Amino acid sequence: MSSMVAMPPMPASSTAPADEVVGPDVSALVTEDDALDNFPSEKQQRLLTEALYSSWSGPPPAQEGERRSFLAAANVGLFATTKEPPLVPDVLLSLDVALHEAWWQKEHRSYFLWEFGKPPDVVIEIVSNREGDELGLKRRRYAWMRVAYYVVWDPAGHLGGPALRAFEMRGHTYAPMERAWFEAAGLGLCPWEGVYEGRHDRWLRWHTADGSVVPTGAERAEREQARAERERARAERLAAQLRALGVEPDESGS
């Protein structure tokens, strides 16, 4: 659901400050509706967004070494213009952008290209049936929006072929990628079999350049607890060895 076509700035109104850019009137747009999702897709979406906010340090730093911002979101409307219906990607990742402070206002609640100034960098669609046309019309619309990378995750095999398909913009259309690696973000996507929130399944996970999956907050906490327990056990073994030699260990921590 990203579009790489940035809309030209709208002329400032006569009552607005000279340096303020006034965007299109979005009061009549339907930015939220009652479209239904399903349990597997909802959990997969959360896995992809939560892990980034819990454990990812962000895209590779700029030349000046400054940390770069990012936005990861699920099921948010992506509007290229006020005249076209939005796409609603299951997951989007956009680099070097930030949410508006007044995000409850309607003109800031959705991903409007004219506000963010760029389309998302990565869009992911999770296939639940054959009705979404992820490899047809939806792919063409994302290409028209100039989304850099488009990913289709089809774990149940509704579309036939591989479960994971990734495409990158080349010219004015998408070309298949041999692997889902997004250099600008320093991230990739890969199938992963394991347990997430009590459900064992095959999931789509972000991974870093060394192949490690980006952990969720719960996974990080478990690893830190296991590391602390190993350190405690090591200290207890060392203390026992010292006592066996007749040396009372210093347990003050100094």
C-alpha positions as CSV (number, residue, x, y, z in Angstrom):
1,M,0.0,0.0,0.0
2,S,2.6,2.5,-0.7
3,S,2.9,5.0,-3.4
4,M,5.9,6.6,-4.6
5,V,4.2,9.5,-6.2
6,A,4.5,12.6,-4.0
7,M,1.7,15.0,-4.5
8,P,2.6,18.7,-5.3
9,P,2.0,21.1,-2.5
10,M,-1.3,22.8,-2.5
11,P,-1.4,26.6,-2.6
12,A,-1.7,28.3,0.7
13,S,-5.0,29.8,1.6
14,S,-5.4,33.5,2.1
15,T,-6.0,33.1,5.9
16,A,-3.0,30.7,6.4
17,P,0.4,31.9,7.4
18,A,2.7,32.5,4.4
19,D,5.0,29.6,5.3
20,E,2.2,27.1,5.9
21,V,1.3,24.5,3.2
22,V,-2.3,23.6,3.1
23,G,-3.1,20.0,2.1
24,P,-6.2,18.7,0.3
25,D,-9.5,18.6,2.1
26,V,-9.9,15.1,3.4
27,S,-13.1,15.5,5.4
28,A,-15.1,13.5,2.9
29,L,-12.6,10.7,2.6
30,V,-13.4,7.3,4.2
31,T,-10.2,6.7,6.1
32,E,-11.5,3.9,8.4
33,D,-14.2,1.3,7.8
34,D,-15.4,-2.0,9.3
35,A,-13.4,-4.3,6.9
36,L,-12.8,-7.6,8.7
37,D,-9.5,-9.5,9.1
38,N,-8.7,-12.9,10.5
39,F,-6.8,-14.2,13.5
40,P,-3.7,-15.5,11.6
41,S,-3.3,-12.3,9.6
42,E,-3.8,-10.1,12.6
43,K,-1.2,-12.0,14.6
44,Q,1.3,-12.0,11.7
45,Q,0.8,-8.2,11.2
46,R,1.6,-7.6,14.9
47,L,4.7,-9.8,14.7
48,L,6.1,-7.8,11.9
49,T,5.4,-4.4,13.4
50,E,6.0,-5.0,17.1
51,A,9.5,-6.6,16.6
52,L,10.7,-3.5,14.8
53,Y,9.7,-1.2,17.6
54,S,10.9,-3.5,20.3
55,S,14.3,-4.5,18.9
56,W,15.3,-2.7,15.7
57,S,17.6,0.3,15.9
58,G,16.4,1.6,12.6
59,P,17.8,1.9,9.1
60,P,21.5,2.3,8.6
61,P,22.6,5.7,9.9
62,A,23.1,8.6,7.6
63,Q,26.6,9.8,6.6
64,E,26.6,12.1,9.6
65,G,26.0,9.1,11.9
66,E,22.6,10.4,12.9
67,R,19.9,7.9,13.8
68,R,17.1,7.7,11.2
69,S,13.4,7.5,11.9
70,F,10.9,4.9,10.6
71,L,7.3,4.1,10.7
72,A,5.9,0.6,10.8
73,A,2.1,0.1,10.7
74,A,-0.6,-2.4,9.9
75,N,-3.9,-2.0,8.2
76,V,-3.6,1.8,7.7
77,G,-5.1,3.4,4.6
78,L,-2.5,4.5,2.0
79,F,-3.8,7.4,-0.1
80,A,-2.0,8.6,-3.3
81,T,-4.6,11.2,-4.2
82,T,-8.0,12.3,-2.9
83,K,-9.7,11.0,-6.1
84,E,-8.5,7.3,-5.9
85,P,-9.6,4.8,-3.2
86,P,-6.8,3.9,-0.8
87,L,-5.0,0.7,-0.6
88,V,-4.7,-0.8,2.9
89,P,-1.5,-2.8,3.1
90,D,-1.4,-5.4,5.8
91,V,2.0,-4.0,6.8
92,L,4.0,-1.0,5.7
93,L,7.5,0.2,6.5
94,S,8.5,3.8,5.7
95,L,12.0,5.2,6.4
96,D,12.8,8.7,7.4
97,V,9.3,9.7,8.3
98,A,7.5,10.4,11.5
99,L,3.9,10.6,12.7
100,H,2.3,14.1,13.1
101,E,2.0,15.3,16.7
102,A,-1.8,15.9,16.1
103,W,-2.4,12.3,14.9
104,W,-6.0,12.2,16.0
105,Q,-6.9,14.9,13.4
106,K,-8.3,13.3,10.3
107,E,-5.8,14.9,8.0
108,H,-3.0,13.1,9.9
109,R,-4.6,9.7,10.8
110,S,-3.8,7.9,7.5
111,Y,-0.8,7.6,5.2
112,F,-1.4,10.5,2.8
113,L,1.4,10.7,0.3
114,W,1.1,14.4,0.1
115,E,1.8,14.7,3.8
116,F,4.6,12.2,4.2
117,G,6.2,13.3,0.9
118,K,7.0,9.8,-0.2
119,P,5.5,6.3,-0.4
120,P,6.4,3.6,2.1
121,D,9.6,1.7,1.3
122,V,8.2,-1.8,1.9
123,V,4.6,-3.0,1.7
124,I,3.6,-6.5,2.7
125,E,0.3,-8.2,1.8
126,I,-0.7,-11.4,3.6
127,V,-2.8,-13.7,1.5
128,S,-6.0,-15.2,3.1
129,N,-7.9,-16.1,-0.1
130,R,-7.8,-15.5,-3.9
131,E,-10.0,-12.4,-3.8
132,G,-7.3,-9.8,-3.0
133,D,-5.7,-10.0,-6.4
134,E,-2.3,-9.5,-4.8
135,L,-0.4,-10.5,-7.9
136,G,-2.6,-8.6,-10.3
137,L,-4.4,-5.2,-9.8
138,K,-3.0,-4.7,-6.3
139,R,0.6,-5.1,-7.5
140,R,0.0,-2.8,-10.4
141,R,-1.4,-0.1,-8.1
142,Y,1.6,-0.3,-5.7
143,A,3.9,0.0,-8.8
144,W,1.9,3.1,-9.9
145,M,2.5,4.5,-6.4
146,R,6.2,3.8,-6.8
147,V,6.5,1.7,-3.7
148,A,10.1,0.5,-3.8
149,Y,9.5,-3.1,-2.5
150,Y,6.3,-5.1,-2.6
151,V,6.1,-8.4,-0.7
152,V,3.4,-11.1,-0.9
153,W,3.3,-13.7,1.9
154,D,1.1,-16.7,1.0
155,P,1.6,-19.3,3.8
156,A,-1.5,-21.3,3.0
157,G,-0.6,-21.5,-0.8
158,H,-3.8,-19.9,-2.1
159,L,-1.9,-18.4,-5.1
160,G,0.3,-21.4,-5.9
161,G,4.0,-21.1,-6.1
162,P,6.3,-20.0,-3.3
163,A,4.9,-18.8,0.0
164,L,7.2,-15.7,-0.1
165,R,7.4,-13.4,-3.2
166,A,9.2,-10.1,-3.2
167,F,9.4,-7.5,-6.0
168,E,11.4,-4.3,-6.5
169,M,10.8,-1.3,-8.7
170,R,12.7,-1.4,-12.0
171,G,11.7,1.4,-14.3
172,H,8.0,1.6,-14.1
173,T,7.1,-1.9,-13.0
174,Y,8.0,-4.6,-10.5
175,A,10.7,-7.3,-11.1
176,P,10.9,-10.4,-8.9
177,M,13.7,-10.5,-6.4
178,E,15.8,-13.6,-5.7
179,R,15.6,-12.9,-2.0
180,A,13.6,-10.5,0.0
181,W,16.5,-8.2,1.1
182,F,16.0,-4.4,1.3
183,E,19.4,-2.7,1.3
184,A,18.2,0.8,2.1
185,A,16.6,-0.5,5.3
186,G,19.3,-3.0,6.2
187,L,16.5,-5.6,6.6
188,G,15.2,-8.7,4.9
189,L,12.2,-11.0,5.2
190,C,12.3,-14.8,5.6
191,P,10.0,-17.7,6.5
192,W,10.5,-18.8,10.1
193,E,8.9,-21.8,11.9
194,G,8.4,-21.5,15.6
195,V,6.1,-20.3,18.3
196,Y,4.7,-16.8,18.5
197,E,2.3,-15.8,21.2
198,G,1.5,-19.5,21.9
199,R,1.0,-20.5,18.3
200,H,3.4,-22.8,16.5
201,D,3.3,-22.0,12.8
202,R,5.3,-20.8,9.8
203,W,5.7,-17.0,10.2
204,L,7.2,-14.2,8.1
205,R,10.0,-12.5,10.1
206,W,12.3,-9.6,9.6
207,H,16.0,-10.5,9.7
208,T,19.3,-8.5,9.7
209,A,22.3,-8.8,7.4
210,D,23.8,-11.7,9.5
211,G,20.6,-13.7,9.1
212,S,19.3,-13.2,12.7
213,V,15.6,-12.6,13.0
214,V,14.7,-9.3,14.7
215,P,13.4,-10.5,18.1
216,T,10.1,-9.5,19.6
217,G,10.0,-7.8,23.0
218,A,9.1,-11.1,24.7
219,E,12.0,-12.9,22.9
220,R,14.4,-10.2,24.0
221,A,13.2,-10.4,27.6
222,E,13.6,-14.2,27.6
223,R,17.2,-14.0,26.2
224,E,18.2,-11.4,28.7
225,Q,16.7,-13.5,31.5
226,A,18.6,-16.6,30.3
227,R,21.8,-14.6,30.0
228,A,21.4,-13.3,33.6
229,E,20.8,-16.8,34.8
230,R,23.9,-18.1,33.1
231,E,25.9,-15.3,34.7
232,R,24.5,-16.0,38.1
233,A,25.3,-19.7,37.7
234,R,28.8,-18.9,36.6
235,A,29.3,-16.6,39.6
236,E,28.0,-19.3,42.0
237,R,30.4,-21.9,40.5
238,L,33.3,-19.6,40.9
239,A,32.4,-18.8,44.5
240,A,32.1,-22.5,45.3
241,Q,35.6,-23.1,43.8
242,L,37.1,-20.3,45.8
243,R,35.5,-21.6,49.0
244,A,36.9,-25.1,48.2
245,L,40.4,-23.4,48.2
246,G,39.7,-21.7,51.5
247,V,39.1,-18.3,50.0
248,E,35.9,-16.4,50.9
249,P,34.6,-14.7,47.8
250,D,33.9,-11.0,47.8
251,E,30.1,-10.8,47.3
252,S,29.9,-7.1,47.7
253,G,30.0,-6.6,44.0
254,S,33.0,-4.2,44.3
